[in-house]
Amino acid sequence: MIQVTLPDGSQREYPNPVTVAEVAASIGPGLAKAALAGKVDGKIVDTSYTISENSPVAIVTAKDPDGLEVIRHSTAHLLAYAVKQLFPDAQVTIGPVIENGFFYDFSYKRPFTPEDLAAIEKRMAELAAKDEPVTRRVLRRDEAVAHFKSIGEQYKAEIIASIPANEDVSLYREGGFEDLCRGPHVPSTGKLRFFKLMKVAGAYWRGDHRNEMLQRIYGTAWATKEELQQYLTMLEEAEKRDHRKLGRELDLFHIDDHAPGMVFWHPKGWAVWQQVEQYMRRVYRDNGYQEVKGPQLLDKTLWEKTGHWDKYRENMFTTESEKRDFALKPMNCPGHILIFKQGIKSYRDLPLRYGEFGQCHRNEPTGSLHGIMRVRGFTQDDGHIFCTEDHILGECMAYTSLLQNVYRDFGFEHIIYKVATRPAQRIGSDESWDKAEQALIESLRASGCEFEISPGEGAFYGPKIEYTLKDAIGRQWQCGTMQVDFSMPERLDAEYVGEDGARHRPVMLHRAIVGSMERFIGILVEQYAGALPCWLAPVQVVVLNITDSQADYARSVVKELQNQGLRVEFDLRNEKITYKIRGHSLQKPPYILVVGDKEKAAGAVAVRARGNQDLGAMSIDAFSQRVASDIANKL
C-alpha cells in the first residue's frame, strides 16, 4: 500500500504506485481538472510523476505561486514551439522563468519585427487551444546530443554536451516540438491561456560578448485574465512614471555617454537630493550616529584582507600609482573599520555607530545600467554599528523601527521583510553564522514583523535582513538592509577593551536605509509620478503676475517666501496668465501663486494647489502657514 499525506493532514491509501494526476482525481474531478503539477516530499513534479512510497503530497494549481511558475515555464516552451512553426530555420537556445514572466533566446537570420511578435502570439494561442498533451522522456546525455544535432538544433546540442557524460537528461514534447528541460510542466497546452509577448531584445549566447548576438523574446503569463490585465495596466502606469522620462521633462538629471553609469544632477534634481540627504543627516544625528567620511581610493591589499578582492574584483575600478595597486571603493565598510581602529576603544564606547554618505563605484555591465536606478557611481546612506553580541538584538530592533519611520515619512507604508541566510560560498565559522542568523530572526519576531526566509541569499560575510518597500502601483523595491558580520572585524584586526580588561572583537552591523541615494530618488520620482510632496519638491512655489504692473509686488512675494526658506521660482513674462499656469503646471510644483491688481492691493496671493485646485485668495502669512504645515507633516 502507498500512503499519501495531504496538506490538511488527511491520508489516503492506494494499492499500487500512483501518479500525482491520479491522486488529484481521487480527491475530486474539480481538482483533477485544475491540477498543473504536484509537490512530493517538497519537490515540484509533473502530474505524471509516479509516487512509489509513502510521501507528503500537495496538488499544485494556478492559485499557488508554484503553479504560476509552472505556467510561465510552460509558456516559454509554447513560445519556442510557435517560433519553430512559423520560422523553421530559427534555432532555440534557453527559455527560463523570470520575475512576472519568461523569455526565450533564438538564433535567426534576421531581426524579429513587431508584426512577427503578433504572429507568434497568435500561433501560441492556436497551439494552446489544441490542448496537446505535454509528455516527458529521459535520454542518456550522448543520445540527447545526437538527437538535437540530427534536427539541426546546434545550441541545444552544445548545452547538453556540457552536462557530465554519465547523466541522464529529460526532454518534454508537445505536438511537433521537443525541448530539453528539467521540468516540471503543465499536463497539456490547454492550461496556458493568459499570456502576452512584450518585446524583443538582444542577448549574447551564454552571456559572453564574444559570442553570437541572439534575439530574446520576453513574455508574461498569468493564471487568470484579470491578473494579466492588472499587470498590463501596471506596466502602462509604470511607463508614465518612468523616472528617465520624468527626469528629462522635469529637468532633474541626465546620463551622458562621456560618463556611462554616472549621473549629472541638474539644479532641480540636486535640490531633491539635498532634501533627502539633509533628512537622513537628521536621522543620523537623532539616533546616535556619528557622521564620518572615508577616502575613495584604497590599496588592493585591504580588499584582499576583507575578501572583497576575490569576490568583487571584476566589478571594481582599479588604478596604479608608484607601483601600488588601488581600487575605487565599491562599498564603505572596510574604511569604517579603519576609522574604528584609530585609538583604543572600550566596551563603554559600544555600541559605536558610524554613518556616511559614501560615494562608491562598481563596474556594472553596460546592459544592466538603467537610468539612475542602476549606475556605476552611487552614494549610499551607509552605516556601521560596532557592538558586542549582547547588543545585536536591541540594535536590530531599534534599526527596524527607525527604518519603518523613515519609509513612512517618504510615503511608503508597506514593507516586506526577508532574512537571507548563509550562502554556499562564505567566510566565517558555522557557529558565528548560527548566532548571526538567530539574532536577525529574533529581532524581527520581537519587532512584530512577519518575515520570509531566503535560503542561501546572504552576503559572503554574514546574513542579512532585506527590507523591501511597495510603491504606489504595487512594485517592490529592496532598499534597506541589516547585516550581522563577525568576520570582517576579525580579518582587519578590530578590537576593543572589555570590562575584564582583555581585548575582544566587536561585532559589525552593516546597515542602510535608503541604500543608493540615486536609486532611491528614482523610486521617489516614480512613486509620485514626478509630483513630489511639498517637503521634497525641487520647486515648492511658483509666483506668476498677470500684467507688468504687479511685477514689483510679485518680486516682493518671492523674496518674502525665499526668506522663509522656501524654494521659489517666478515668471514675470508678458504672456497670458492661462498660458503661464498651464506651462508651469506641467512641472508639477505643489503651489502656483497668481498676483493681479486685486491681490496686490490686498497684500495677498491667489493660490492654486497641484491638481488644478483653486484655493482662492490668502494672505501671505496664511499661505506660509499652510506650506509650513505641509512640510512639517511630510505632505
NORZIZI-V965725 format. One line per field, one symbol per residue. ss: DSSP state (2 for helix, 1 for strand, 0 for the rest). phi: phi as a letter, one per 20 degrees, with the letter a starting at -180 (. if undefined). Layout:
ss->???
phi->???
//
This chain:
ss->01111000001111000112222222202222220011110011100001100011111100002222222222222222222222000011000011001111111000000222222222222222200011111111222222222200022222222000000111111100111100000001222001111111111122200000111111111100222222222222222220222222200011002220000110222222222222222222220011100000111222222202222222200111100111110000222222220000012220011111111110000222010001001111111111102222222222222222222220000011111100000000022222222222222222000011110000100101111111000001111111111022222000011000001100111111111122222222222000000000000011111002222222222222222000011110000022222222200000111110222222011111100011111112222222222222000
phi->.ddddegenfccdcfcgcegfffffferfffgfefdaccdlndfcffefeedbgbfcceedffegfffffgfffffffgfgffffecgffdeccbeecgmrabbecdbfbffdgfffffffffgfffffflffdddcdcfgfffgfffffdneffffffffeegfeeecdcddcledccfafnfcffbfffdcdbbedadcebfglmdfeefeeddeebcbcfcffffffffffffffffegfffffffeleabdcffbgmddeeegfffffgffffffffffgfecmedfcbdffdcfgffffffnfffedgfddecbcblmdeccffebefffffffgffneddgffefdddcbeeecccefggfefbldfccedbddeebcdebegfeggffffffgfffgfffffendddcddcdeegefebdneffffgffffffffffffemefbdddfmefffdrfbedddddefdnfdcedfbccdceefgffdmebceffeneecefeddebbdemffgfffgffgfgdlneffgfdgfcebddceecffdfffgfffgfffffeneecdccdfecfffffffffffemffccddccfffffemcbeddegnmeeemebfffffffffffgffeld
//
